[in-house]
Amino acid sequence: MALDGATVAVRLGFVPDSLAIADPDHPGLRRAGLRAGAPYGGEGIERHLCEATDSCAEGATQPDLLTFGFDTVDLVGFADLQAALARVQAAGAVIDDDATAIRGALAGAVLCCAGGPTLTVVHVADEGLIMRTAGPDGMSLVGPQSVGMNEHGPATSVHADQDVFGTPLTQLMEGRAPSLLRHDSPDGANLDAGLMLVNLWIPLHQVSQPLVLADGRSIDRRRHQLRYGLATRSFLERDDDMAINDIWTFLHDPSQRWYLRSAMDHRRAYVFNTLSTAHGAGTLPGEDAAAALHRELEDAEAAVAAGDAAALGDALSDAPPSLPDGAPPALRDALATMRAVADEARRDPETTCGARAEAWLEASRAARAGVVRTSIELRLVVSLTE
């Protein structure tokens, strides 16, 4: 791919076309077959290299909620929210008190989208506030099972979080969701509603594994949008009739248009239509080098903690990964920081394991954290003012 400064080649996961089947409940439409992977699993998906616009680049397109299906909002002015997010970032986990503070700060809030619309929060969902941790290049940094709001990994394939015609919205809204909520679906659309169910995606730190979102106008919804039943028992407490969450997965097509921001923190958040917007975690150029350096420094830290200079030398590669030209600036800077920490230990392993041990360990852990994406997400009902 010959890409300019505002475009990046990002790797995304999709359901393979071979796993799409006819939907017996919705004639003329398709759904993901039984062998298709869940949006948070590693099997039953295929990865494609997609051109994505980096909205951090100077002069790049800035999407808006009503046209593209997603936008950004400035959260700097919400002092209580910022304080709670800073505590979560420092702790590496969400506790109940901080979850309460986050919900409280957003209840009734007025959010100004960069693209123009104003959103007034009329409801903050009780469920769905979770923290995700994503290592570079698909590196898993969470356990095999989520623990309440924590230990959630990134989305491994493109999806949309809710079917307006399915569970649990049918039960919770007594079938009125399609007429009350703005959506664009394979079997219907409502583009005039004044209410929208949205995801608020707040990065605590992100230079790798960015959230990548599709311009909804580039999605052929009847051909490429597939119904999928997501089991929720492992991370949500629901009655039996709502244990399977009806969501969407997507097939890849070269005509789809994708957007990301290559560097974000909790001063700015994405807001996007829960019912329609295709999104997933993407892998940037340079994340393979970040993953290799992350593992190398982790092994080196074990050697330094043990005071073993010989093991430190063995842990550090003689030829560290190079800084790739295609990596966005923020990721290149994070890679350079990791390399500098590794180079210090490589030059003087004895001092690194001795007098410099504590300072070096602190620097190495911070450098590794610099390439790990952490984010908070929750679900809101908002009223729209254009």
C-alpha positions as CSV (number, residue, x, y, z in Angstrom):
1,M,0.0,0.0,0.0
2,A,1.3,3.4,-1.0
3,L,0.0,5.5,1.9
4,D,0.3,9.3,2.7
5,G,0.8,10.8,6.1
6,A,-2.9,10.9,6.9
7,T,-3.4,7.2,6.0
8,V,-2.2,4.1,7.8
9,A,-2.3,0.4,6.9
10,V,-4.1,-1.2,9.8
11,R,-4.8,-4.9,10.3
12,L,-8.5,-5.7,11.2
13,G,-10.3,-9.0,11.9
14,F,-13.5,-10.0,10.1
15,V,-15.8,-13.0,9.8
16,P,-14.8,-15.0,6.7
17,D,-17.4,-15.0,3.9
18,S,-17.3,-18.8,4.0
19,L,-18.8,-18.7,7.5
20,A,-21.8,-16.5,6.6
21,I,-25.1,-18.4,6.3
22,A,-28.7,-17.6,5.4
23,D,-30.6,-16.2,8.3
24,P,-33.8,-18.4,8.6
25,D,-35.5,-15.8,10.8
26,H,-34.8,-12.9,8.4
27,P,-35.3,-14.0,4.8
28,G,-32.8,-12.4,2.3
29,L,-30.3,-11.6,5.1
30,R,-27.4,-13.5,6.5
31,R,-25.9,-14.3,9.9
32,A,-22.6,-15.6,11.2
33,G,-22.5,-19.4,11.2
34,L,-21.7,-21.5,14.3
35,R,-17.9,-21.7,13.5
36,A,-17.6,-17.9,13.3
37,G,-15.5,-16.4,16.1
38,A,-16.9,-14.1,18.8
39,P,-15.7,-10.5,18.5
40,Y,-13.4,-11.1,21.5
41,G,-12.1,-14.5,20.5
42,G,-9.1,-15.5,18.4
43,E,-10.7,-18.3,16.2
44,G,-13.1,-18.1,13.3
45,I,-11.9,-14.7,12.0
46,E,-9.7,-13.6,9.2
47,R,-7.4,-10.5,9.1
48,H,-7.2,-8.0,6.4
49,L,-4.9,-5.0,5.9
50,C,-7.1,-2.0,5.5
51,E,-6.3,1.6,4.6
52,A,-7.5,3.9,7.5
53,T,-7.5,7.6,7.8
54,D,-5.6,8.8,10.9
55,S,-7.6,11.8,12.2
56,C,-4.6,12.9,14.3
57,A,-2.8,13.8,11.1
58,E,-2.8,17.5,10.0
59,G,-5.6,18.1,7.4
60,A,-7.2,14.7,7.9
61,T,-10.9,14.2,7.7
62,Q,-12.7,14.6,11.0
63,P,-15.8,12.4,11.1
64,D,-19.1,13.5,12.6
65,L,-21.7,11.4,14.5
66,L,-24.7,11.9,12.3
67,T,-23.0,11.4,8.9
68,F,-20.3,8.8,9.7
69,G,-21.9,7.2,12.8
70,F,-19.1,8.3,15.2
71,D,-17.4,11.4,16.6
72,T,-15.2,12.6,19.4
73,V,-16.1,14.6,22.5
74,D,-13.8,16.7,24.7
75,L,-13.9,15.5,28.3
76,V,-11.3,18.0,29.8
77,G,-14.0,20.1,31.5
78,F,-15.4,17.2,33.5
79,A,-13.2,17.4,36.6
80,D,-14.8,14.6,38.6
81,L,-14.7,12.3,35.6
82,Q,-11.0,13.1,34.9
83,A,-10.1,12.5,38.5
84,A,-11.8,9.1,38.5
85,L,-10.2,8.1,35.2
86,A,-6.8,9.1,36.5
87,R,-7.3,6.9,39.5
88,V,-8.3,4.0,37.3
89,Q,-5.3,4.5,35.1
90,A,-2.9,4.5,38.1
91,A,-4.5,1.5,39.7
92,G,-4.8,-0.5,36.4
93,A,-8.4,-1.6,37.4
94,V,-11.9,-0.2,38.0
95,I,-13.3,-0.4,41.5
96,D,-16.9,0.1,42.4
97,D,-16.3,3.6,43.8
98,D,-14.7,4.8,40.6
99,A,-17.4,3.2,38.5
100,T,-20.0,5.1,40.5
101,A,-18.0,8.4,40.1
102,I,-17.7,7.9,36.3
103,R,-21.5,7.2,36.0
104,G,-22.3,10.1,38.2
105,A,-20.1,12.5,36.3
106,L,-21.9,11.6,33.1
107,A,-25.5,11.5,34.3
108,G,-27.2,14.5,32.7
109,A,-24.0,15.7,31.1
110,V,-24.0,17.7,27.9
111,L,-21.4,16.4,25.5
112,C,-20.3,18.6,22.5
113,C,-19.3,16.5,19.5
114,A,-16.3,17.8,17.5
115,G,-18.5,17.5,14.3
116,G,-21.3,19.6,15.6
117,P,-24.1,17.8,17.4
118,T,-24.7,18.3,21.1
119,L,-25.6,15.2,23.2
120,T,-27.5,15.3,26.4
121,V,-27.1,12.2,28.5
122,V,-30.6,11.0,29.6
123,H,-29.5,7.5,30.8
124,V,-26.3,5.8,31.8
125,A,-26.7,2.0,31.5
126,D,-26.2,0.0,34.6
127,E,-24.3,-2.7,32.8
128,G,-21.5,-2.5,30.3
129,L,-18.9,-0.3,32.1
130,I,-15.7,-2.2,31.6
131,M,-12.0,-1.7,31.3
132,R,-10.0,-3.2,28.4
133,T,-6.3,-3.9,28.2
134,A,-4.6,-4.6,24.9
135,G,-1.0,-5.5,24.3
136,P,0.7,-4.5,21.0
137,D,0.4,-6.9,18.1
138,G,-2.3,-9.0,19.8
139,M,-0.2,-9.7,22.9
140,S,-2.6,-10.9,25.6
141,L,-2.1,-9.1,28.9
142,V,-5.3,-10.3,30.7
143,G,-6.4,-13.6,32.1
144,P,-8.5,-16.2,30.3
145,Q,-11.6,-15.0,32.1
146,S,-12.8,-11.5,32.7
147,V,-13.4,-10.5,36.4
148,G,-16.4,-8.1,36.6
149,M,-15.4,-4.8,35.1
150,N,-11.8,-5.8,34.7
151,E,-9.6,-8.3,32.8
152,H,-11.2,-7.7,29.4
153,G,-9.2,-7.9,26.3
154,P,-9.6,-6.0,23.0
155,A,-12.1,-6.7,20.3
156,T,-10.4,-9.0,17.9
157,S,-12.9,-8.5,15.0
158,V,-15.1,-5.8,13.6
159,H,-18.6,-5.8,15.1
160,A,-21.5,-3.5,16.3
161,D,-22.6,-4.0,19.8
162,Q,-26.4,-4.3,19.6
163,D,-29.2,-5.3,17.2
164,V,-32.0,-2.9,17.6
165,F,-34.5,-5.7,16.7
166,G,-32.9,-8.2,19.1
167,T,-32.2,-9.2,22.7
168,P,-32.1,-7.4,25.1
169,L,-33.6,-4.3,23.6
170,T,-36.8,-6.1,22.5
171,Q,-37.4,-7.1,26.1
172,L,-36.2,-3.9,27.8
173,M,-38.1,-1.6,25.5
174,E,-41.1,-3.8,24.7
175,G,-40.3,-3.8,20.9
176,R,-40.3,0.0,20.6
177,A,-36.5,0.4,20.2
178,P,-36.6,0.6,16.3
179,S,-39.0,3.5,16.4
180,L,-37.4,5.4,19.3
181,L,-33.7,5.0,18.6
182,R,-31.6,6.2,15.7
183,H,-30.2,3.3,13.7
184,D,-29.2,1.9,10.3
185,S,-29.7,-1.8,10.0
186,P,-29.9,-4.4,7.2
187,D,-33.6,-4.8,7.7
188,G,-34.6,-1.2,8.5
189,A,-33.4,2.3,9.4
190,N,-34.5,5.2,11.5
191,L,-32.4,8.3,10.8
192,D,-34.8,10.8,12.2
193,A,-35.0,9.7,15.9
194,G,-33.9,12.3,18.5
195,L,-32.6,9.5,20.8
196,M,-29.5,7.4,20.2
197,L,-28.0,4.5,22.1
198,V,-24.2,5.2,22.1
199,N,-21.0,3.8,23.3
200,L,-18.6,6.2,25.0
201,W,-15.1,4.8,24.5
202,I,-12.6,6.5,26.7
203,P,-8.9,5.7,26.2
204,L,-6.8,6.0,29.3
205,H,-3.7,5.6,27.1
206,Q,-3.5,4.5,23.5
207,V,-0.7,4.5,21.0
208,S,-1.2,0.9,19.9
209,Q,-4.3,-1.2,19.2
210,P,-6.4,1.8,18.3
211,L,-10.2,1.7,18.0
212,V,-10.9,1.6,14.3
213,L,-14.4,2.7,13.1
214,A,-16.1,2.4,9.7
215,D,-17.8,5.3,7.9
216,G,-21.3,3.8,8.0
217,R,-22.0,5.0,4.5
218,S,-19.4,2.6,3.2
219,I,-21.0,-0.5,4.7
220,D,-23.3,-2.5,2.5
221,R,-25.5,-3.5,5.4
222,R,-27.6,-6.2,3.6
223,R,-24.5,-7.9,2.1
224,H,-21.8,-7.4,4.8
225,Q,-23.6,-7.1,8.1
226,L,-24.3,-10.4,9.9
227,R,-26.4,-11.2,12.9
228,Y,-24.5,-13.0,15.7
229,G,-25.6,-14.3,19.1
230,L,-23.0,-13.4,21.8
231,A,-23.1,-15.4,25.0
232,T,-22.8,-13.0,28.0
233,R,-22.9,-15.2,31.1
234,S,-19.1,-14.8,31.7
235,F,-19.3,-11.0,32.0
236,L,-22.9,-9.9,32.5
237,E,-25.6,-10.8,35.0
238,R,-28.8,-11.3,33.0
239,D,-32.0,-13.3,33.1
240,D,-32.0,-16.5,31.0
241,D,-34.1,-14.9,28.3
242,M,-31.5,-12.2,27.8
243,A,-28.3,-14.3,28.2
244,I,-27.7,-14.3,24.4
245,N,-27.0,-10.7,23.2
246,D,-27.9,-10.1,19.6
247,I,-25.1,-8.1,18.0
248,W,-23.6,-7.7,14.5
249,T,-20.4,-8.9,12.9
250,F,-19.1,-7.9,9.5
251,L,-17.5,-9.2,6.3
252,H,-14.6,-7.4,4.8
253,D,-14.9,-5.4,1.5
254,P,-12.3,-3.2,-0.1
255,S,-14.8,-0.4,-0.5
256,Q,-15.2,0.1,3.2
257,R,-13.7,3.3,4.7
258,W,-12.0,3.2,8.1
259,Y,-10.9,5.8,10.6
260,L,-8.7,5.9,13.7
261,R,-6.8,8.2,15.9
262,S,-3.2,7.0,16.4
263,A,-2.8,8.6,19.8
264,M,-5.4,9.3,22.5
265,D,-5.8,9.7,26.2
266,H,-8.7,10.3,28.6
267,R,-9.1,14.0,27.7
268,R,-11.0,12.9,24.5
269,A,-13.4,10.1,23.9
270,Y,-15.1,8.4,21.0
271,V,-18.9,8.4,20.9
272,F,-20.5,6.1,18.4
273,N,-23.9,4.6,17.5
274,T,-24.1,1.3,19.4
275,L,-26.7,-0.1,17.0
276,S,-25.0,0.5,13.7
277,T,-21.3,1.5,13.9
278,A,-18.8,-1.2,12.8
279,H,-15.7,-1.0,15.0
280,G,-12.8,-3.1,16.3
281,A,-9.3,-2.9,17.6
282,G,-6.7,-2.6,14.9
283,T,-3.0,-3.4,14.7
284,L,-0.7,-0.6,13.5
285,P,2.6,-0.9,11.6
286,G,5.3,-1.2,14.2
287,E,3.3,-3.1,16.8
288,D,5.3,-6.3,16.1
289,A,8.5,-4.4,17.1
290,A,6.7,-3.1,20.2
291,A,5.6,-6.6,21.2
292,A,9.2,-7.9,20.8
293,L,10.6,-5.1,22.9
294,H,7.9,-5.5,25.5
295,R,8.8,-9.2,25.9
296,E,12.5,-8.4,25.9
297,L,12.2,-5.8,28.6
298,E,10.0,-8.0,30.7
299,D,12.6,-10.8,30.7
300,A,15.3,-8.2,31.4
301,E,13.3,-6.9,34.4
302,A,13.2,-10.4,35.9
303,A,17.0,-10.6,35.6
304,V,17.6,-7.2,37.1
305,A,15.2,-8.0,40.0
306,A,17.3,-11.1,40.7
307,G,20.5,-9.1,40.4
308,D,21.7,-11.5,37.6
309,A,23.9,-9.5,35.1
310,A,24.6,-12.6,33.0
311,A,20.8,-13.3,32.7
312,L,20.3,-9.7,31.8
313,G,22.8,-10.0,29.0
314,D,21.0,-13.1,27.7
315,A,17.6,-11.3,27.8
316,L,18.6,-8.4,25.7
317,S,18.8,-8.9,21.9
318,D,22.0,-8.0,20.1
319,A,19.9,-6.6,17.3
320,P,16.8,-4.9,18.7
321,P,13.8,-4.4,16.3
322,S,14.2,-1.4,14.0
323,L,11.8,1.5,14.1
324,P,9.5,1.0,11.1
325,D,8.8,3.9,8.7
326,G,5.0,3.1,8.6
327,A,4.5,3.5,12.3
328,P,2.6,6.6,13.5
329,P,4.6,9.2,15.3
330,A,3.3,8.4,18.8
331,L,4.1,4.7,18.5
332,R,7.6,5.5,17.0
333,D,8.3,7.7,20.1
334,A,7.2,4.9,22.4
335,L,9.4,2.4,20.6
336,A,12.3,4.8,20.9
337,T,11.8,5.1,24.6
338,M,11.8,1.3,25.0
339,R,15.0,1.0,22.9
340,A,16.7,3.6,25.0
341,V,15.9,1.7,28.2
342,A,17.1,-1.6,26.7
343,D,20.3,0.1,25.3
344,E,21.2,1.4,28.8
345,A,21.0,-2.1,30.3
346,R,22.9,-3.6,27.3
347,R,25.8,-1.1,27.7
348,D,26.3,-1.7,31.5
349,P,24.5,-4.8,32.8
350,E,26.5,-4.8,36.1
351,T,25.4,-1.3,37.1
352,T,21.9,-1.9,35.9
353,C,21.7,-4.9,38.2
354,G,23.4,-3.0,41.0
355,A,23.2,0.7,41.8
356,R,20.8,1.5,39.0
357,A,18.5,-1.4,39.5
358,E,15.5,0.4,41.1
359,A,15.6,3.4,38.7
360,W,16.0,1.2,35.7
361,L,13.2,-1.1,36.7
362,E,10.9,1.9,37.1
363,A,11.9,3.2,33.7
364,S,11.5,-0.2,32.0
365,R,8.0,-0.8,33.4
366,A,6.9,2.7,32.3
367,A,8.3,2.1,28.8
368,R,6.4,-1.1,28.5
369,A,3.2,0.5,29.7
370,G,3.7,3.1,27.0
371,V,2.8,0.6,24.3
372,V,-0.2,-1.0,26.1
373,R,-3.6,0.3,25.3
374,T,-6.0,0.7,28.2
375,S,-9.6,2.0,27.8
376,I,-12.9,2.4,29.6
377,E,-16.2,2.0,27.8
378,L,-19.8,2.4,28.8
379,R,-23.2,2.8,27.2
380,L,-25.5,5.9,27.2
381,V,-28.8,7.0,25.9
382,V,-28.5,10.5,24.6
383,S,-30.8,13.1,23.1
384,L,-29.5,14.8,20.0
385,T,-29.5,18.5,19.2
386,E,-28.1,19.3,15.8
